[in-house]
Amino acid sequence: MDTATHVVMGVALAGLSTIDPAVTSMYPAVVTTVMIGSQIPDIDTVLKLRNNAVYITHHRGITHSIPFTILWPILLTIIMMMVFHVDAPLHLWLWAQIAVFLHVFVDIFNSYGTQALRPLTKKWIQIGIINTFDLFIFVTHIIAIFLWYIGFNPVYTFGSLYLILIVYYIIRRILQQTIKKNVLMRIPKDETVIKTFVAPTIKFFEWRIAVQTDKYDYIGRSYKGSVHFSDRFVNKELPDRTIMQYAKHDNNLRAFLNFSSIYRYTVKETNTGYELRFIDLRYLKDGHYSFVAILSLDNSYHVTHSYTGWVFSEGKLQKKLEKGKL
């Protein structure tokens, strides 16, 4: 989820923690702990300062893993005991553990996912039923926080909130599976489906669709359950061995291929050599595929510079190319 949603979730936990009698004498410590705990797995966001390839490869990786889901609460408890007067460290640890676990848990429900079961497996868990920012989740938290502020019982208020959200998540899952069935019905019978991607947008009834078969890649949207394909591309093998012999070692391309599950590529000649462009087909909006990897190669196929990341218009992408920022 986005940072704002994790913040309101932390506030909700601070209210719910009042159900614990031991919290009363150390409430400032508990509030601080759950607020930090609701954010700390995303500390790997600092990797953006290094480069996109490192960030894309590692974001929501080890910091969301089983060892760190256990380590963060212990670390937070120790620090809070040094800063605040704490009467019940085990209770403080418990609320820290709930905050960190909730952060990691809700992240598995969007299309980006996490490596939450690492080191048991490095597989990305991506249930894909909740957008990174979900208006319903955010607004219901804000309403619950407001009710708490004006005097409503926090236990009943936030307990009711969580029950509503459980029902909401179930509804979203049912919607996703219904759309997936409708999508598969649209695929010709003589094609074998390899991958199906059905992911939410910020709009409740609008979903992104990408399907890979043994012959084609289908891209489209679902509106209120109906499925519309806007693009279809012939499935192609990776570029010829000569280009990939050099390109496959590029960090930006490796990060892209590690993240993207359905993509296409183009190769074109330039004045200085070649441009190799990989396009993630899952992220189509307003006629533009926003997640890309681009490599410039010289006439000997050596990579001279490269880039991977989100570019939301072809104009902005060309400006990056012109300014030599790849």
N, C-alpha and C positions, 0 to 999 in steps of 0.2 A: 504494500500500500504506500501511498505518498506520505510525506512527513506530517502534513496537517492532520491526516486521519490517525496516524500513530499518536499524535499529541492529544487529540480528543479521547482516544482510547485510554491513554494514560490518566487523564482527568477522571474518566469513568471508573477506572480501577481505584483511584484515590477515594472516590465516594463509596464504592463497594467495600473497600477495606474497613470501613467503620463497623462492619458486621463482626469484626474481630475485637473483643474487649481489650486485648493486649495492645492494640494500636493507639488507644486513647492517650497514653502517657508518652508516646513517641511519634505522634502524628506528623510533625514536620519531617522527621527522618523517613517515614513511610511514603509521604507524598513525594519527596525528592527522589526516593528510590524508584518508585513506580514510574515517575515521569522520565527518569534517565533510562530505566530498564525498558521502557516502551520505545526507545530510540536507539539504544546502544548497538544492536546487531547491524544497523546501517552505518556504523563507523567506517566501513569499507568504502563509503562514498568518497573519502579523501583520495582514493586511487585515481579519481578523475584528474587530480593535479598532475599525475604522472603522464598518462595518455589514455585515449579511449580503448585501445586494445587491452591494456591491463585491467581497466575498469570493467569492460564487458565480460572478460574472461573470469574475473574473480568476484564481482558484485553478487551478493546473496549466496556466496559460496561458503568458505570456511567459517565466517562470522555467524552464519545461520546453522552451523552443523551441530550434531549432538554434543560433542565435547564443549563447544563454546556456549551452547544453550545452558549447560550446567555450570560452566566457568564464570560467565557474566554475573549471575546472581551472587555467587560466592565473593567475587571481587567487589561488587557493589556493597554487599553487606559489610565487608571489612572496612571499606572506605567510609561508609556512613557511621560505623562505630567509632571511627577516629574523629569524625566531624561533629556528631550529635551524641547526646546522652541517650543510650539505648538500653531499655530494661529487658526486652525480650528479643535477643538476636535471632532466635529460630523463627519467630513470627515475621521479623523483618526480612529474613532470607526467603520465607515462603512467599511474601508478596512480590519480592524481587523476581523470584522464579516464575510466578504467574505472569508478571509483566513481560519478561523475556520470551517465555513460551508462547504467549498470545501473539506477540509480534511475529515470531517465526511461523506460527500456525496460520495466521490470516494471510501471510504472504504466499502460501502455497496455492491459494485459490485464484490468483490472477494468472495471466498468460506468461508472465516472465518466470514465475516460480522460484524455488530455492533448492539448494542441495541440503535439505533438512535432515536427510538420513546419512550424510557423510560422517564417519568414514566407512560405514557399512556398504554404501554405494555412492558413486559420484553422479548418479542419474538426477536430472533436474525434475522435480515434482511440480507439475504445472496443471492444476485442475481447470483453470481458465474459465471461471464463472463470474468473477468480479473484476471490474475495471480497476486500474491502478488508483484512480480516484473515483469512488462511487458516491454519487450525490445522496442517495437514500441513507447509506451508512453514516455519512458525515452529518447530514441534517438531523437524523434521529439522535445522534450523540449530542449535538448542540441543544436540541430540545430537552433531552434528559438532564444535561448540565444546567440549563436555565431553570428547570423545575427544582433541581437540588438547591440552586442559588436562592430561590424565593421561599424555600422552606419545606419542600417535599422530602419525605423520608428517603435517604439515598439508597438504602438497601432495596426497598421496594421499587424505587425509580429505575435504578440500574439493573436490578434483577429482571424487571419487565423488559427493559431495553434488550438484554441478551436473549430473552425468549423470542422477542420479535425478530431479532437478527437471525436466530437459528431457523425460524420459519422462512425468512427471506432467502437465506442460503439454499434451503431445500427447494424453494420455488425456482431460483436461478439454475440449479442443477437440472431440474425437470425441463426447464425451457431449453437449456443447452442440448440435452439428449434428444428432445423432440426435434429441434432444428437439425441435429446431426442425422437423424433418420430421414428427414425431408431432403437433406443434401444428398445422401447416398442413393435415394430414389431417383435423383436427377442424373446420376452417372450412368452412361451406357452400359448395358449388360456385358458387352464383350471386353470391357476394361476391368482390370484388377486394381482395386483401391489399395494404395500403399500407406498413405498418411492422410488423416483428416484433422483439420484445424478449425475449431469453432470457438471464437473468443469474443468477449463483450466489448462494447464501446461505452462511452459515457451515457448514451441513450439507452433506456431500459429495454426497448423492443428492437434495437438494432445491434446486429452481431456481424463480426468479420468472419469470412469463410475462405479457406484455402484447402484444396484437395489435390493430392498427388496420386496419379494412377500410373500404370506401366506405360501409358502412351502420352498423357497430357497432364498439365497442371491447370487446375480450374480456380479462378479467383472471383470472389463476389461478396455479396452482403445478404443478410436476412432481415426483412422488415416484417414484424408482427407474425413471424412464423413462415412467411413466404420466402423462397430462395431465388436470388437473381445472380447469375454469373455475368461478370462484365469483361473478363479476360480469359483467354485460353492459350496456353503455350505448349508447344511440342516438347516432350521430355528429351533432354540432351545429356550426353555424358559430359564429364569435365573437359575443359579445353585440351588441345593436343599436348602430348607429353613434353614437347620442347618448351612450351610456355610454362606449364605447371611444374616442370623440373626446377625452375627458379622461383615461381610465384608461391608454391606450397610452403616455402620456408619463411615467408613474410609474416610477421607477427600480427599485423592488421587483418590479413586474410585468414589466418588461423583462428583469430578471435571471432571473426564473422562466421566461419564454418562451424565453430563450436556452439555458437548461439543460434544460428538459423537452421531450421529443419526443412523448409521448402523455399527454394530459390532458383533463379535462372542467372545466366551470365551473358555478356556480350564482349566481343573482342573487335577493336577497330584500329586501323593504322593511323598514326599521327605523324607530324613532321619530324619527330625525334625517335619514333619507334612504334609502340603499341599502347593502347589503353585497355586494361582488363577490368571490367565492371561486374560485380556480383550484386544482385538485387534480391532482398528478402521479400517474397511474395505475400507474406502474411500481413504486411502493413501498408495497405493501399488506402489512401484518403484523397478525395478530390482529384482523382486521376494521377496521383503521384505516389510512387513507392518510396517511403521515407528512410528506410534503413538499408545502407549500402556499404560495400567495400570497393574501393577503387585503387588500382595499381597502375603506375606508369612504368613502362619497361623500355629500355633502349633497343637498338637494332640487334643487339646480341642477346636480348631477352633478360638482361639483368634488371632487377627492380631498382629504379632510381628514387622513387618516393611512393608513399601509399597513405591511405586514409580509410578508417571505418567509423561509422557512427550514424547519427540521425541528421538528415538534411531534408527540410520540409518543403523545398521547392527546387526545381531544376535551376532557376536563376541563382539561388544561393550557392548551389553546388558549383555552378560555372564560375562564380566569383572566387570560391576557394581554389579552383583550378587556376584561374588567371593570376591570383596573388601568390601562387606557389605554396599554399599552406598544406598541401598533402604530405 
